[in-house]
Amino acid sequence: INTAKRVDCTNVFADYREMMDAAKPDIVAVCTRWLDQHADMILSAAQRGIHCYVEKPFCRTLTEADAIVKACEMSHTRVAVAHPTRYAPALQTMRRMIRDGAIGKVVELRGRGKEDRRGGGEDLWVLGSHIMDMVLNLGFEPEWCFASILTDGKPVTAEDVYDGNEGIGPLAGDAVRATYGLKQGVTYSFASYRNAGDRPTRFALRVYGSEGIIEIQENVLPEVWILQSRSWNTGRGGGEWKRINSAGIDKPEPLTDPKFKRRHHVAIEDLLSAIEQRREPKCGVYEGRRIVEMIAAVFESHRVGGPVTFPLKTRVNPLTLMD
């Protein structure tokens, strides 16, 4: 009610289902950070043929993701997940440069969360989802995951599981260490330790090649840097870090449209285009499910004490199965 007064809105509903039935919108935005609400809201919209733009993380479990995918397939509705870097022009430039050998042959990928007070399991869900999205968008595909989760330096047990913030569901760990085997024959590692980060942040993805490194941070116009040095070290290998943008290395950014400074503008444009063209958004339900699967694999690997392969057989939150 207070929000309605602040924005001078008189048409107010206490239940989003009543709103959809009365207003009959073509598109809704699922803006809530409370993850336990996402699946029900998206499913309610899909059942009414209403398209969605949804805050990340996509949903809590693969069971929920499977249900959303099925509902969208049956109703021909489109859902876009709010991962702004997926739409970053500089990321497409980065993908092309990697393909063209700007850093030689790719040998590994490394990603980190923000590692603030949410470091560990919560960081993996809330911010690690962005890093997982970058890995997938660059064309890398996971085959297996081997991970461990710690609390106070000790492996997480069932007694360490708690209800996560903002409706995440069962959660654990103040430290996460995960390695993924990729179909491209290299590994990708993700790590997050609580309160280990600071400003400037390490929240980014790095792609290491035989001839150098490319680093990308999360945003629509993200900071992307390249170091073309075999030693990966400016001191003993020569070379220097240079900026990459949509035009290439050390060039002025040609994209001056204000929409690129609005965090969700380009993603919403893609959703509108996807609806009109009857295609999947760049980060739609299938990609959203793959991101959830990469996150769930970390907890499942810890639970079983060894590597797990994709697709995951366990579709519920793995922490609910710990004994």
Secondary structure, DSSP 8 states (H G I E B T S, - for coil): -HHHHHTT-----SSHHHHHHHH--SEEEE--S-GGGHHHHHHHHHHTT-EEEE-SS--S-HHHHHHHHHHHHHHT--EEE--GGGG-HHHHHHHHHHHTTTT-SEEEEEEE---STTTTHHHHHHTHHHHHHHHHHTT--EEEEEEEEEETTEE--GGG-EE-GGG--EE--SEEEEEEEETTS-EEEEEEETT---SS---EEEEEETTEEEEEESSSS--EEEE--TTS-HHHH---EEEEETTEET-------GGGGSTTHHHHHHHHHHHHHT---TT-HHHHHHHHHHHHHHHHHHHHTS-EESS-S--S-GGGG--
